[in-house]
């Protein structure tokens, strides 16, 4: 079984792939080629690959947030579909609907915004 390090934990690659809804190969490429820290706004990577990597980055950031899985999946989904400002706005509204604590919501939105910009 292969493990990857996310934050300070080693997690099974297959579980991360399943939870982030990404192919194992995409996650391996992100890790192997250090794509997690690069900025793809210069157009040097295909947009669909950049979206998958963004999805993985958002998944990693939200993984430890104490929020319902449905909310986490919604935030990941909107990060792919909408421009940054619209995605953050939608995430904020959804957190309010889910009655997420305002301090926790603020922290999550700050992290989310940083990942999308």
FENSUL-V351513 format. One record per residue. RES is the residue in one small letter. SS is DSSP state (alpha for helix, beta for strand, coil for the rest). PSI is psi in whole degrees, 0 to 359 (NA if undefined). Layout:
RES&SS&PSI / RES&SS&PSI
This chain:
x&coil&136 / x&coil&138 / x&beta&149 / x&beta&153 / x&beta&123 / x&beta&121 / x&coil&247 / x&coil&5 / x&beta&148 / x&beta&124 / x&beta&148 / x&beta&129 / x&alpha&317 / x&alpha&322 / x&alpha&319 / x&alpha&318 / x&alpha&316 / x&alpha&312 / x&alpha&326 / x&alpha&355 / x&coil&41 / x&coil&151 / x&coil&146 / x&alpha&320 / x&alpha&322 / x&alpha&316 / x&alpha&317 / x&alpha&317 / x&alpha&320 / x&alpha&316 / x&alpha&312 / x&alpha&324 / x&coil&13 / x&coil&41 / x&alpha&350 / x&alpha&333 / x&alpha&2 / x&coil&157 / x&coil&125 / x&coil&13 / x&coil&350 / x&coil&2 / x&coil&13 / x&coil&359 / x&coil&148 / x&coil&139 / x&alpha&322 / x&alpha&328 / x&alpha&318 / x&alpha&321 / x&alpha&320 / x&alpha&320 / x&alpha&320 / x&alpha&317 / x&alpha&317 / x&alpha&317 / x&alpha&317 / x&alpha&318 / x&alpha&313 / x&alpha&319 / x&alpha&324 / x&alpha&351 / x&coil&320 / x&coil&356 / x&coil&136 / x&coil&73 / x&coil&158 / x&coil&146 / x&alpha&325 / x&alpha&322 / x&alpha&317 / x&alpha&313 / x&alpha&322 / x&alpha&315 / x&alpha&318 / x&alpha&316 / x&alpha&314 / x&alpha&336 / x&alpha&335 / x&alpha&328 / x&alpha&333 / x&coil&157 / x&coil&159 / x&alpha&309 / x&alpha&321 / x&alpha&319 / x&alpha&317 / x&alpha&318 / x&alpha&315 / x&alpha&320 / x&alpha&318 / x&alpha&314 / x&alpha&318 / x&alpha&323 / x&alpha&323 / x&alpha&318 / x&alpha&328 / x&coil&4 / x&coil&42 / x&coil&136 / x&coil&137 / x&alpha&323 / x&alpha&316 / x&alpha&317 / x&alpha&317 / x&alpha&316 / x&alpha&316 / x&alpha&316 / x&alpha&323 / x&alpha&315 / x&alpha&316 / x&alpha&314 / x&alpha&317 / x&alpha&322 / x&alpha&328 / x&alpha&347 / x&coil&NA
